[in-house]
């Protein structure tokens, strides 16, 4: 079995892996927010915050972490554009 020697290798098992995967998906959704509706974005934010709270994820000072939008959610349409979410996550 070959050992991974890459410093950027992340173990995707366990809580740290779960949070890393979920954060990656959340970041991709925020990157392509123009294709989603406001309800989907709010759900994604609440889901990410729930994971942070449930697993007790904190910053270096011990403060709970939460995500927030860096844009005005009222500017996002209530109806989603015709786009496949799987394709969004694979865009570069």
N, CA, C and O atoms as a CHARMM CRD file, in Angstrom:
* protein
*
  368
    1    1 UNK  N      0.84600  -1.18600   0.00000 PROA 1      0.00000
    2    1 UNK  CA     0.00000   0.00000   0.00000 PROA 1      0.00000
    3    1 UNK  C      0.88700   1.24400   0.00000 PROA 1      0.00000
    4    1 UNK  O      1.81400   1.36200   0.80200 PROA 1      0.00000
    5    2 UNK  N      0.59200   2.14900  -0.89600 PROA 2      0.00000
    6    2 UNK  CA     1.38700   3.35500  -1.02900 PROA 2      0.00000
    7    2 UNK  C      0.93800   4.39400  -0.00500 PROA 2      0.00000
    8    2 UNK  O     -0.25700   4.59300   0.20900 PROA 2      0.00000
    9    3 UNK  N      1.90700   5.05100   0.62200 PROA 3      0.00000
   10    3 UNK  CA     1.59000   6.09800   1.59300 PROA 3      0.00000
   11    3 UNK  C      1.38000   7.41600   0.87400 PROA 3      0.00000
   12    3 UNK  O      2.03600   7.69800  -0.12900 PROA 3      0.00000
   13    4 UNK  N      0.47100   8.21500   1.38400 PROA 4      0.00000
   14    4 UNK  CA     0.25700   9.55600   0.84900 PROA 4      0.00000
   15    4 UNK  C      1.25000  10.48000   1.54500 PROA 4      0.00000
   16    4 UNK  O      1.30500  10.53800   2.77300 PROA 4      0.00000
   17    5 UNK  N      2.02000  11.19000   0.75700 PROA 5      0.00000
   18    5 UNK  CA     2.99800  12.09800   1.34600 PROA 5      0.00000
   19    5 UNK  C      2.67700  13.55600   1.05200 PROA 5      0.00000
   20    5 UNK  O      3.46300  14.44200   1.38700 PROA 5      0.00000
   21    6 UNK  N      1.55800  13.80900   0.44400 PROA 6      0.00000
   22    6 UNK  CA     1.15400  15.16800   0.08700 PROA 6      0.00000
   23    6 UNK  C      0.65900  15.89000   1.33800 PROA 6      0.00000
   24    6 UNK  O     -0.19600  15.37300   2.05800 PROA 6      0.00000
   25    7 UNK  N      1.19300  17.07900   1.59700 PROA 7      0.00000
   26    7 UNK  CA     0.77300  17.84900   2.76800 PROA 7      0.00000
   27    7 UNK  C     -0.67800  18.28100   2.67900 PROA 7      0.00000
   28    7 UNK  O     -1.31900  18.51500   3.70400 PROA 7      0.00000
   29    8 UNK  N     -1.20400  18.39000   1.46700 PROA 8      0.00000
   30    8 UNK  CA    -2.57400  18.85400   1.30500 PROA 8      0.00000
   31    8 UNK  C     -3.57800  17.71100   1.30700 PROA 8      0.00000
   32    8 UNK  O     -4.76100  17.93300   1.05000 PROA 8      0.00000
   33    9 UNK  N     -3.12900  16.49500   1.59300 PROA 9      0.00000
   34    9 UNK  CA    -4.05300  15.35900   1.65600 PROA 9      0.00000
   35    9 UNK  C     -4.91100  15.49100   2.90500 PROA 9      0.00000
   36    9 UNK  O     -4.40400  15.73500   4.00000 PROA 9      0.00000
   37   10 UNK  N     -6.19700  15.32900   2.72800 PROA 10     0.00000
   38   10 UNK  CA    -7.12300  15.39900   3.85000 PROA 10     0.00000
   39   10 UNK  C     -7.77400  14.04400   4.04100 PROA 10     0.00000
   40   10 UNK  O     -8.21000  13.41800   3.07600 PROA 10     0.00000
   41   11 UNK  N     -7.84200  13.59600   5.26700 PROA 11     0.00000
   42   11 UNK  CA    -8.54500  12.36000   5.57500 PROA 11     0.00000
   43   11 UNK  C    -10.03700  12.66800   5.50300 PROA 11     0.00000
   44   11 UNK  O    -10.54000  13.46700   6.29300 PROA 11     0.00000
   45   12 UNK  N    -10.74000  12.05400   4.57900 PROA 12     0.00000
   46   12 UNK  CA   -12.15200  12.35900   4.38300 PROA 12     0.00000
   47   12 UNK  C    -13.06400  11.42100   5.16500 PROA 12     0.00000
   48   12 UNK  O    -14.24500  11.28700   4.84300 PROA 12     0.00000
   49   13 UNK  N    -12.52600  10.77900   6.18100 PROA 13     0.00000
   50   13 UNK  CA   -13.34000   9.95000   7.06800 PROA 13     0.00000
   51   13 UNK  C    -13.48800  10.68000   8.39300 PROA 13     0.00000
   52   13 UNK  O    -12.65500  11.51500   8.74800 PROA 13     0.00000
   53   14 UNK  N    -14.53100  10.36800   9.10900 PROA 14     0.00000
   54   14 UNK  CA   -14.74000  10.98200  10.41300 PROA 14     0.00000
   55   14 UNK  C    -15.31800  12.37600  10.31200 PROA 14     0.00000
   56   14 UNK  O    -15.71800  12.82800   9.23900 PROA 14     0.00000
   57   15 UNK  N    -15.35300  13.04900  11.45200 PROA 15     0.00000
   58   15 UNK  CA   -15.97200  14.37200  11.54200 PROA 15     0.00000
   59   15 UNK  C    -15.23100  15.39900  10.69800 PROA 15     0.00000
   60   15 UNK  O    -15.86100  16.18800   9.99400 PROA 15     0.00000
   61   16 UNK  N    -13.91000  15.40100  10.75900 PROA 16     0.00000
   62   16 UNK  CA   -13.14900  16.39000   9.98600 PROA 16     0.00000
   63   16 UNK  C    -13.39900  16.23300   8.49200 PROA 16     0.00000
   64   16 UNK  O    -13.53400  17.22200   7.77200 PROA 16     0.00000
   65   17 UNK  N    -13.45900  15.00200   8.03600 PROA 17     0.00000
   66   17 UNK  CA   -13.73300  14.74400   6.62700 PROA 17     0.00000
   67   17 UNK  C    -15.13600  15.15900   6.24600 PROA 17     0.00000
   68   17 UNK  O    -15.35600  15.73100   5.17800 PROA 17     0.00000
   69   18 UNK  N    -16.09100  14.87000   7.12400 PROA 18     0.00000
   70   18 UNK  CA   -17.48500  15.26100   6.87100 PROA 18     0.00000
   71   18 UNK  C    -17.59100  16.76900   6.73300 PROA 18     0.00000
   72   18 UNK  O    -18.19800  17.26600   5.78400 PROA 18     0.00000
   73   19 UNK  N    -17.01200  17.49300   7.66400 PROA 19     0.00000
   74   19 UNK  CA   -17.07300  18.96000   7.63100 PROA 19     0.00000
   75   19 UNK  C    -16.35800  19.48800   6.39000 PROA 19     0.00000
   76   19 UNK  O    -16.84400  20.42600   5.75800 PROA 19     0.00000
   77   20 UNK  N    -15.21800  18.90700   6.03100 PROA 20     0.00000
   78   20 UNK  CA   -14.48500  19.35500   4.83700 PROA 20     0.00000
   79   20 UNK  C    -15.32400  19.14300   3.58400 PROA 20     0.00000
   80   20 UNK  O    -15.38100  20.01500   2.71800 PROA 20     0.00000
   81   21 UNK  N    -15.97600  17.98400   3.48500 PROA 21     0.00000
   82   21 UNK  CA   -16.80700  17.70500   2.30200 PROA 21     0.00000
   83   21 UNK  C    -18.00600  18.63900   2.24800 PROA 21     0.00000
   84   21 UNK  O    -18.30500  19.21500   1.20200 PROA 21     0.00000
   85   22 UNK  N    -18.69300  18.78700   3.37500 PROA 22     0.00000
   86   22 UNK  CA   -19.87800  19.64700   3.40700 PROA 22     0.00000
   87   22 UNK  C    -19.50700  21.09800   3.12600 PROA 22     0.00000
   88   22 UNK  O    -20.25200  21.79700   2.44000 PROA 22     0.00000
   89   23 UNK  N    -18.38700  21.56100   3.63500 PROA 23     0.00000
   90   23 UNK  CA   -17.95700  22.93200   3.39300 PROA 23     0.00000
   91   23 UNK  C    -17.61600  23.13400   1.91000 PROA 23     0.00000
   92   23 UNK  O    -17.89700  24.18900   1.34100 PROA 23     0.00000
   93   24 UNK  N    -17.01200  22.12000   1.29400 PROA 24     0.00000
   94   24 UNK  CA   -16.70300  22.19200  -0.13300 PROA 24     0.00000
   95   24 UNK  C    -17.99000  22.35700  -0.94500 PROA 24     0.00000
   96   24 UNK  O    -18.05700  23.19200  -1.84600 PROA 24     0.00000
   97   25 UNK  N    -19.00000  21.56200  -0.62300 PROA 25     0.00000
   98   25 UNK  CA   -20.28800  21.64800  -1.33000 PROA 25     0.00000
   99   25 UNK  C    -20.91600  23.01700  -1.09100 PROA 25     0.00000
  100   25 UNK  O    -21.40500  23.64300  -2.03100 PROA 25     0.00000
  101   26 UNK  N    -20.90900  23.48900   0.15400 PROA 26     0.00000
  102   26 UNK  CA   -21.47200  24.80100   0.48400 PROA 26     0.00000
  103   26 UNK  C    -20.75800  25.90500  -0.30100 PROA 26     0.00000
  104   26 UNK  O    -21.40600  26.78900  -0.86200 PROA 26     0.00000
  105   27 UNK  N    -19.43600  25.85300  -0.34000 PROA 27     0.00000
  106   27 UNK  CA   -18.67100  26.87000  -1.06800 PROA 27     0.00000
  107   27 UNK  C    -18.98800  26.86500  -2.55800 PROA 27     0.00000
  108   27 UNK  O    -19.08600  27.92200  -3.18000 PROA 27     0.00000
  109   28 UNK  N    -19.14800  25.66800  -3.13200 PROA 28     0.00000
  110   28 UNK  CA   -19.52200  25.57100  -4.55100 PROA 28     0.00000
  111   28 UNK  C    -20.90500  26.16500  -4.79400 PROA 28     0.00000
  112   28 UNK  O    -21.11400  26.86500  -5.78500 PROA 28     0.00000
  113   29 UNK  N    -21.85000  25.89100  -3.89700 PROA 29     0.00000
  114   29 UNK  CA   -23.19200  26.45300  -4.04600 PROA 29     0.00000
  115   29 UNK  C    -23.15100  27.98000  -3.96000 PROA 29     0.00000
  116   29 UNK  O    -23.83800  28.66000  -4.72200 PROA 29     0.00000
  117   30 UNK  N    -22.35500  28.51800  -3.04300 PROA 30     0.00000
  118   30 UNK  CA   -22.25100  29.96800  -2.90500 PROA 30     0.00000
  119   30 UNK  C    -21.54700  30.57900  -4.12100 PROA 30     0.00000
  120   30 UNK  O    -21.86800  31.69400  -4.53400 PROA 30     0.00000
  121   31 UNK  N    -20.60500  29.85800  -4.67900 PROA 31     0.00000
  122   31 UNK  CA   -19.89600  30.33500  -5.86600 PROA 31     0.00000
  123   31 UNK  C    -20.84300  30.47800  -7.05700 PROA 31     0.00000
  124   31 UNK  O    -20.67200  31.36700  -7.89200 PROA 31     0.00000
  125   32 UNK  N    -21.83900  29.60000  -7.13100 PROA 32     0.00000
  126   32 UNK  CA   -22.78700  29.61000  -8.24700 PROA 32     0.00000
  127   32 UNK  C    -24.20100  29.94900  -7.76200 PROA 32     0.00000
  128   32 UNK  O    -25.18600  29.38800  -8.24100 PROA 32     0.00000
  129   33 UNK  N    -24.27700  30.85300  -6.82900 PROA 33     0.00000
  130   33 UNK  CA   -25.56100  31.20700  -6.20600 PROA 33     0.00000
  131   33 UNK  C    -26.57100  31.79500  -7.18200 PROA 33     0.00000
  132   33 UNK  O    -27.77600  31.73300  -6.93700 PROA 33     0.00000
  133   34 UNK  N    -26.10100  32.35400  -8.26800 PROA 34     0.00000
  134   34 UNK  CA   -27.01800  32.97200  -9.23300 PROA 34     0.00000
  135   34 UNK  C    -27.92500  31.94500  -9.89600 PROA 34     0.00000
  136   34 UNK  O    -28.94300  32.31400 -10.48200 PROA 34     0.00000
  137   35 UNK  N    -27.57400  30.65800  -9.81300 PROA 35     0.00000
  138   35 UNK  CA   -28.39100  29.61500 -10.42700 PROA 35     0.00000
  139   35 UNK  C    -29.38800  28.98400  -9.46100 PROA 35     0.00000
  140   35 UNK  O    -30.20700  28.15900  -9.86700 PROA 35     0.00000
  141   36 UNK  N    -29.32600  29.36200  -8.19500 PROA 36     0.00000
  142   36 UNK  CA   -30.19100  28.77000  -7.17600 PROA 36     0.00000
  143   36 UNK  C    -31.23500  29.77700  -6.72000 PROA 36     0.00000
  144   36 UNK  O    -31.14700  30.96400  -7.03200 PROA 36     0.00000
  145   37 UNK  N    -32.22600  29.29000  -5.97800 PROA 37     0.00000
  146   37 UNK  CA   -33.20100  30.22600  -5.42800 PROA 37     0.00000
  147   37 UNK  C    -32.86400  30.51900  -3.96900 PROA 37     0.00000
  148   37 UNK  O    -32.02200  29.85000  -3.36900 PROA 37     0.00000
  149   38 UNK  N    -33.51900  31.51100  -3.41400 PROA 38     0.00000
  150   38 UNK  CA   -33.18800  31.95600  -2.06200 PROA 38     0.00000
  151   38 UNK  C    -33.46400  30.87800  -1.01500 PROA 38     0.00000
  152   38 UNK  O    -32.72900  30.76900  -0.03400 PROA 38     0.00000
  153   39 UNK  N    -34.51000  30.08400  -1.21200 PROA 39     0.00000
  154   39 UNK  CA   -34.82100  29.02700  -0.24500 PROA 39     0.00000
  155   39 UNK  C    -33.71400  27.97500  -0.20600 PROA 39     0.00000
  156   39 UNK  O    -33.34900  27.50500   0.87200 PROA 39     0.00000
  157   40 UNK  N    -33.18100  27.60500  -1.35600 PROA 40     0.00000
  158   40 UNK  CA   -32.09700  26.62700  -1.40700 PROA 40     0.00000
  159   40 UNK  C    -30.84500  27.16200  -0.71700 PROA 40     0.00000
  160   40 UNK  O    -30.14700  26.42000  -0.02500 PROA 40     0.00000
  161   41 UNK  N    -30.56500  28.43900  -0.90400 PROA 41     0.00000
  162   41 UNK  CA   -29.39500  29.03400  -0.27500 PROA 41     0.00000
  163   41 UNK  C    -29.54900  29.10100   1.23900 PROA 41     0.00000
  164   41 UNK  O    -28.60100  28.82300   1.97400 PROA 41     0.00000
  165   42 UNK  N    -30.73000  29.46500   1.70400 PROA 42     0.00000
  166   42 UNK  CA   -30.98200  29.51400   3.14700 PROA 42     0.00000
  167   42 UNK  C    -30.88200  28.10600   3.73700 PROA 42     0.00000
  168   42 UNK  O    -30.31900  27.92700   4.81700 PROA 42     0.00000
  169   43 UNK  N    -31.42200  27.11100   3.04000 PROA 43     0.00000
  170   43 UNK  CA   -31.32400  25.72300   3.50700 PROA 43     0.00000
  171   43 UNK  C    -29.86900  25.27300   3.60500 PROA 43     0.00000
  172   43 UNK  O    -29.48800  24.60600   4.56600 PROA 43     0.00000
  173   44 UNK  N    -29.05500  25.63700   2.61000 PROA 44     0.00000
  174   44 UNK  CA   -27.64200  25.26400   2.62400 PROA 44     0.00000
  175   44 UNK  C    -26.92500  25.90700   3.80900 PROA 44     0.00000
  176   44 UNK  O    -26.10700  25.26700   4.47000 PROA 44     0.00000
  177   45 UNK  N    -27.23300  27.15500   4.06800 PROA 45     0.00000
  178   45 UNK  CA   -26.61800  27.86700   5.19900 PROA 45     0.00000
  179   45 UNK  C    -27.02400  27.22800   6.52100 PROA 45     0.00000
  180   45 UNK  O    -26.17900  27.00400   7.38800 PROA 45     0.00000
  181   46 UNK  N    -28.31200  26.93300   6.68000 PROA 46     0.00000
  182   46 UNK  CA   -28.79300  26.32100   7.91800 PROA 46     0.00000
  183   46 UNK  C    -28.20400  24.92500   8.11400 PROA 46     0.00000
  184   46 UNK  O    -27.87400  24.54000   9.23500 PROA 46     0.00000
  185   47 UNK  N    -28.07400  24.17100   7.02400 PROA 47     0.00000
  186   47 UNK  CA   -27.49200  22.83600   7.09900 PROA 47     0.00000
  187   47 UNK  C    -26.02800  22.90100   7.54300 PROA 47     0.00000
  188   47 UNK  O    -25.59500  22.11100   8.38200 PROA 47     0.00000
  189   48 UNK  N    -25.27200  23.83900   6.97800 PROA 48     0.00000
  190   48 UNK  CA   -23.86300  23.97700   7.34600 PROA 48     0.00000
  191   48 UNK  C    -23.73000  24.41200   8.80300 PROA 48     0.00000
  192   48 UNK  O    -22.89300  23.88200   9.53300 PROA 48     0.00000
  193   49 UNK  N    -24.54400  25.36600   9.22800 PROA 49     0.00000
  194   49 UNK  CA   -24.49700  25.82000  10.61300 PROA 49     0.00000
  195   49 UNK  C    -24.90000  24.70400  11.57800 PROA 49     0.00000
  196   49 UNK  O    -24.34500  24.59800  12.67100 PROA 49     0.00000
  197   50 UNK  N    -25.86800  23.86700  11.17400 PROA 50     0.00000
  198   50 UNK  CA   -26.28200  22.73800  12.00300 PROA 50     0.00000
  199   50 UNK  C    -25.13500  21.75400  12.17100 PROA 50     0.00000
  200   50 UNK  O    -24.90400  21.25700  13.27300 PROA 50     0.00000
  201   51 UNK  N    -24.41200  21.46600  11.09200 PROA 51     0.00000
  202   51 UNK  CA   -23.25400  20.57100  11.19800 PROA 51     0.00000
  203   51 UNK  C    -22.19900  21.14100  12.12800 PROA 51     0.00000
  204   51 UNK  O    -21.66000  20.41900  12.96700 PROA 51     0.00000
  205   52 UNK  N    -21.89800  22.41800  11.99500 PROA 52     0.00000
  206   52 UNK  CA   -20.91800  23.04900  12.87600 PROA 52     0.00000
  207   52 UNK  C    -21.35400  22.93100  14.33600 PROA 52     0.00000
  208   52 UNK  O    -20.54100  22.61500  15.20500 PROA 52     0.00000
  209   53 UNK  N    -22.63000  23.18200  14.60400 PROA 53     0.00000
  210   53 UNK  CA   -23.13500  23.13000  15.97700 PROA 53     0.00000
  211   53 UNK  C    -23.15900  21.69500  16.50500 PROA 53     0.00000
  212   53 UNK  O    -22.71400  21.44100  17.62400 PROA 53     0.00000
  213   54 UNK  N    -23.67700  20.75600  15.70500 PROA 54     0.00000
  214   54 UNK  CA   -23.80500  19.36900  16.14900 PROA 54     0.00000
  215   54 UNK  C    -22.45700  18.73600  16.47800 PROA 54     0.00000
  216   54 UNK  O    -22.35200  17.94900  17.41900 PROA 54     0.00000
  217   55 UNK  N    -21.43200  19.07600  15.71000 PROA 55     0.00000
  218   55 UNK  CA   -20.11400  18.47400  15.92100 PROA 55     0.00000
  219   55 UNK  C    -19.19000  19.35600  16.75100 PROA 55     0.00000
  220   55 UNK  O    -18.02000  19.02500  16.94300 PROA 55     0.00000
  221   56 UNK  N    -19.71100  20.47600  17.24200 PROA 56     0.00000
  222   56 UNK  CA   -18.93300  21.33500  18.13500 PROA 56     0.00000
  223   56 UNK  C    -17.70300  21.95100  17.48500 PROA 56     0.00000
  224   56 UNK  O    -16.65900  22.07900  18.12400 PROA 56     0.00000
  225   57 UNK  N    -17.82200  22.33200  16.22200 PROA 57     0.00000
  226   57 UNK  CA   -16.69300  22.92100  15.50100 PROA 57     0.00000
  227   57 UNK  C    -16.51300  24.36700  15.96200 PROA 57     0.00000
  228   57 UNK  O    -17.45900  25.15400  15.96100 PROA 57     0.00000
  229   58 UNK  N    -15.27800  24.70300  16.35800 PROA 58     0.00000
  230   58 UNK  CA   -14.98600  26.04700  16.85600 PROA 58     0.00000
  231   58 UNK  C    -13.75800  26.60100  16.14100 PROA 58     0.00000
  232   58 UNK  O    -13.01800  25.86900  15.48300 PROA 58     0.00000
  233   59 UNK  N    -13.55800  27.91200  16.28600 PROA 59     0.00000
  234   59 UNK  CA   -12.34700  28.51600  15.74400 PROA 59     0.00000
  235   59 UNK  C    -11.20400  28.30900  16.74300 PROA 59     0.00000
  236   59 UNK  O    -11.38000  27.62900  17.75400 PROA 59     0.00000
  237   60 UNK  N    -10.05800  28.88300  16.46800 PROA 60     0.00000
  238   60 UNK  CA    -8.88800  28.69100  17.33700 PROA 60     0.00000
  239   60 UNK  C     -9.09400  29.24200  18.74300 PROA 60     0.00000
  240   60 UNK  O     -8.46000  28.77100  19.68700 PROA 60     0.00000
  241   61 UNK  N     -9.96400  30.22400  18.89600 PROA 61     0.00000
  242   61 UNK  CA   -10.23200  30.82200  20.20200 PROA 61     0.00000
  243   61 UNK  C    -11.32900  30.07900  20.96300 PROA 61     0.00000
  244   61 UNK  O    -11.64600  30.43900  22.09700 PROA 61     0.00000
  245   62 UNK  N    -11.91500  29.04000  20.34900 PROA 62     0.00000
  246   62 UNK  CA   -12.96600  28.28400  21.01200 PROA 62     0.00000
  247   62 UNK  C    -14.36600  28.80600  20.77600 PROA 62     0.00000
  248   62 UNK  O    -15.32200  28.32000  21.38200 PROA 62     0.00000
  249   63 UNK  N    -14.49900  29.79000  19.90400 PROA 63     0.00000
  250   63 UNK  CA   -15.82000  30.34300  19.59000 PROA 63     0.00000
  251   63 UNK  C    -16.50900  29.47700  18.54500 PROA 63     0.00000
  252   63 UNK  O    -15.85300  28.99100  17.62300 PROA 63     0.00000
  253   64 UNK  N    -17.82000  29.27400  18.66800 PROA 64     0.00000
  254   64 UNK  CA   -18.53100  28.47800  17.66400 PROA 64     0.00000
  255   64 UNK  C    -18.45000  29.13800  16.28400 PROA 64     0.00000
  256   64 UNK  O    -18.50600  30.36100  16.16000 PROA 64     0.00000
  257   65 UNK  N    -18.31800  28.31200  15.26900 PROA 65     0.00000
  258   65 UNK  CA   -18.25100  28.80100  13.88700 PROA 65     0.00000
  259   65 UNK  C    -19.64500  28.75800  13.28500 PROA 65     0.00000
  260   65 UNK  O    -20.41400  27.83000  13.53800 PROA 65     0.00000
  261   66 UNK  N    -19.96200  29.75500  12.49900 PROA 66     0.00000
  262   66 UNK  CA   -21.20600  29.74500  11.72500 PROA 66     0.00000
  263   66 UNK  C    -20.93100  30.43000  10.39400 PROA 66     0.00000
  264   66 UNK  O    -20.04200  31.27400  10.28500 PROA 66     0.00000
  265   67 UNK  N    -21.70100  30.05600   9.39500 PROA 67     0.00000
  266   67 UNK  CA   -21.54600  30.68300   8.08200 PROA 67     0.00000
  267   67 UNK  C    -22.63300  31.72100   7.89000 PROA 67     0.00000
  268   67 UNK  O    -23.72300  31.61400   8.45400 PROA 67     0.00000
  269   68 UNK  N    -22.32900  32.71100   7.10100 PROA 68     0.00000
  270   68 UNK  CA   -23.30300  33.74600   6.78200 PROA 68     0.00000
  271   68 UNK  C    -23.08700  34.14500   5.33000 PROA 68     0.00000
  272   68 UNK  O    -22.03200  33.88800   4.75100 PROA 68     0.00000
  273   69 UNK  N    -24.08600  34.76600   4.76000 PROA 69     0.00000
  274   69 UNK  CA   -23.98900  35.20500   3.37300 PROA 69     0.00000
  275   69 UNK  C    -23.17700  36.48700   3.28800 PROA 69     0.00000
  276   69 UNK  O    -23.26600  37.34600   4.16600 PROA 69     0.00000
  277   70 UNK  N    -22.38900  36.61200   2.23300 PROA 70     0.00000
  278   70 UNK  CA   -21.66200  37.85900   1.98500 PROA 70     0.00000
  279   70 UNK  C    -22.33500  38.64900   0.86400 PROA 70     0.00000
  280   70 UNK  O    -21.69500  39.41900   0.14900 PROA 70     0.00000
  281   71 UNK  N    -23.65100  38.43400   0.73300 PROA 71     0.00000
  282   71 UNK  CA   -24.44500  39.11400  -0.28300 PROA 71     0.00000
  283   71 UNK  C    -25.85200  39.29300   0.27200 PROA 71     0.00000
  284   71 UNK  O    -26.20400  38.70600   1.29500 PROA 71     0.00000
  285   72 UNK  N    -26.64800  40.10100  -0.40200 PROA 72     0.00000
  286   72 UNK  CA   -28.01600  40.36000   0.02800 PROA 72     0.00000
  287   72 UNK  C    -28.92200  39.25200  -0.49900 PROA 72     0.00000
  288   72 UNK  O    -29.13100  39.14100  -1.70700 PROA 72     0.00000
  289   73 UNK  N    -29.45400  38.44200   0.39400 PROA 73     0.00000
  290   73 UNK  CA   -30.27400  37.29600   0.00400 PROA 73     0.00000
  291   73 UNK  C    -31.55900  37.73800  -0.69000 PROA 73     0.00000
  292   73 UNK  O    -32.12800  36.97500  -1.47100 PROA 73     0.00000
  293   74 UNK  N    -32.01900  38.94500  -0.42300 PROA 74     0.00000
  294   74 UNK  CA   -33.25700  39.41500  -1.05800 PROA 74     0.00000
  295   74 UNK  C    -33.06800  39.66600  -2.56200 PROA 74     0.00000
  296   74 UNK  O    -34.04900  39.80500  -3.29300 PROA 74     0.00000
  297   75 UNK  N    -31.81900  39.72300  -3.02100 PROA 75     0.00000
  298   75 UNK  CA   -31.54900  39.91700  -4.44500 PROA 75     0.00000
  299   75 UNK  C    -31.58700  38.61100  -5.23800 PROA 75     0.00000
  300   75 UNK  O    -31.52500  38.62400  -6.46700 PROA 75     0.00000
  301   76 UNK  N    -31.68900  37.49200  -4.53500 PROA 76     0.00000
  302   76 UNK  CA   -31.72100  36.17800  -5.18400 PROA 76     0.00000
  303   76 UNK  C    -33.17600  35.85100  -5.52300 PROA 76     0.00000
  304   76 UNK  O    -34.05000  36.01100  -4.67000 PROA 76     0.00000
  305   77 UNK  N    -33.45300  35.40400  -6.72900 PROA 77     0.00000
  306   77 UNK  CA   -34.84400  35.10900  -7.11100 PROA 77     0.00000
  307   77 UNK  C    -35.42100  33.93900  -6.31200 PROA 77     0.00000
  308   77 UNK  O    -34.68800  33.08600  -5.81200 PROA 77     0.00000
  309   78 UNK  N    -36.74900  33.92000  -6.20600 PROA 78     0.00000
  310   78 UNK  CA   -37.42500  32.84700  -5.48300 PROA 78     0.00000
  311   78 UNK  C    -37.59100  31.60400  -6.34100 PROA 78     0.00000
  312   78 UNK  O    -37.83500  30.51500  -5.82100 PROA 78     0.00000
  313   79 UNK  N    -37.45800  31.76100  -7.65400 PROA 79     0.00000
  314   79 UNK  CA   -37.57800  30.62200  -8.56300 PROA 79     0.00000
  315   79 UNK  C    -36.19200  30.27800  -9.10400 PROA 79     0.00000
  316   79 UNK  O    -35.46100  31.15300  -9.56800 PROA 79     0.00000
  317   80 UNK  N    -35.84100  29.00500  -9.03800 PROA 80     0.00000
  318   80 UNK  CA   -34.52700  28.56300  -9.49300 PROA 80     0.00000
  319   80 UNK  C    -34.45400  28.56300 -11.00400 PROA 80     0.00000
  320   80 UNK  O    -35.42700  28.25200 -11.69100 PROA 80     0.00000
  321   81 UNK  N    -33.28200  28.91900 -11.50900 PROA 81     0.00000
  322   81 UNK  CA   -33.00800  28.81100 -12.93300 PROA 81     0.00000
  323   81 UNK  C    -32.94000  27.32600 -13.27300 PROA 81     0.00000
  324   81 UNK  O    -32.64500  26.50700 -12.40200 PROA 81     0.00000
  325   82 UNK  N    -33.20100  26.97900 -14.49000 PROA 82     0.00000
  326   82 UNK  CA   -33.17500  25.57500 -14.90000 PROA 82     0.00000
  327   82 UNK  C    -31.72600  25.09500 -14.96300 PROA 82     0.00000
  328   82 UNK  O    -31.05100  25.26500 -15.97800 PROA 82     0.00000
  329   83 UNK  N    -31.25700  24.49700 -13.87200 PROA 83     0.00000
  330   83 UNK  CA   -29.88700  24.01000 -13.80700 PROA 83     0.00000
  331   83 UNK  C    -29.85100  22.76100 -12.92900 PROA 83     0.00000
  332   83 UNK  O    -30.61300  22.63100 -11.97100 PROA 83     0.00000
  333   84 UNK  N    -28.95600  21.85600 -13.27600 PROA 84     0.00000
  334   84 UNK  CA   -28.78100  20.63300 -12.51600 PROA 84     0.00000
  335   84 UNK  C    -27.73800  20.87900 -11.42700 PROA 84     0.00000
  336   84 UNK  O    -26.62600  21.31400 -11.72800 PROA 84     0.00000
  337   85 UNK  N    -28.07500  20.61000 -10.18200 PROA 85     0.00000
  338   85 UNK  CA   -27.16700  20.87700  -9.05300 PROA 85     0.00000
  339   85 UNK  C    -25.87900  20.06400  -9.18200 PROA 85     0.00000
  340   85 UNK  O    -24.80400  20.56900  -8.85700 PROA 85     0.00000
  341   86 UNK  N    -25.96400  18.82700  -9.64400 PROA 86     0.00000
  342   86 UNK  CA   -24.76700  18.00000  -9.80700 PROA 86     0.00000
  343   86 UNK  C    -23.76600  18.65600 -10.76300 PROA 86     0.00000
  344   86 UNK  O    -22.55700  18.61100 -10.53300 PROA 86     0.00000
  345   87 UNK  N    -24.27500  19.26100 -11.82800 PROA 87     0.00000
  346   87 UNK  CA   -23.39600  19.93500 -12.77600 PROA 87     0.00000
  347   87 UNK  C    -22.75900  21.17300 -12.15100 PROA 87     0.00000
  348   87 UNK  O    -21.61100  21.50200 -12.44600 PROA 87     0.00000
  349   88 UNK  N    -23.50400  21.85500 -11.29100 PROA 88     0.00000
  350   88 UNK  CA   -22.96200  23.03400 -10.59900 PROA 88     0.00000
  351   88 UNK  C    -21.76100  22.65800  -9.74400 PROA 88     0.00000
  352   88 UNK  O    -20.74800  23.35800  -9.72800 PROA 88     0.00000
  353   89 UNK  N    -21.88900  21.54300  -9.03500 PROA 89     0.00000
  354   89 UNK  CA   -20.82200  21.14300  -8.11600 PROA 89     0.00000
  355   89 UNK  C    -19.55400  20.74200  -8.85700 PROA 89     0.00000
  356   89 UNK  O    -18.46800  20.77800  -8.27900 PROA 89     0.00000
  357   90 UNK  N    -19.67200  20.36300 -10.12200 PROA 90     0.00000
  358   90 UNK  CA   -18.51600  19.93400 -10.89200 PROA 90     0.00000
  359   90 UNK  C    -17.92000  21.03500 -11.76100 PROA 90     0.00000
  360   90 UNK  O    -16.91900  20.81000 -12.44200 PROA 90     0.00000
  361   91 UNK  N    -18.52600  22.22800 -11.74700 PROA 91     0.00000
  362   91 UNK  CA   -17.96400  23.34600 -12.50600 PROA 91     0.00000
  363   91 UNK  C    -16.65200  23.79200 -11.88100 PROA 91     0.00000
  364   91 UNK  O    -16.47900  23.72400 -10.66400 PROA 91     0.00000
  365   92 UNK  N    -15.74700  24.24000 -12.70500 PROA 92     0.00000
  366   92 UNK  CA   -14.45600  24.72200 -12.17500 PROA 92     0.00000
  367   92 UNK  C    -14.38500  26.20900 -12.22600 PROA 92     0.00000
  368   92 UNK  O    -13.37900  26.79400 -11.82500 PROA 92     0.00000
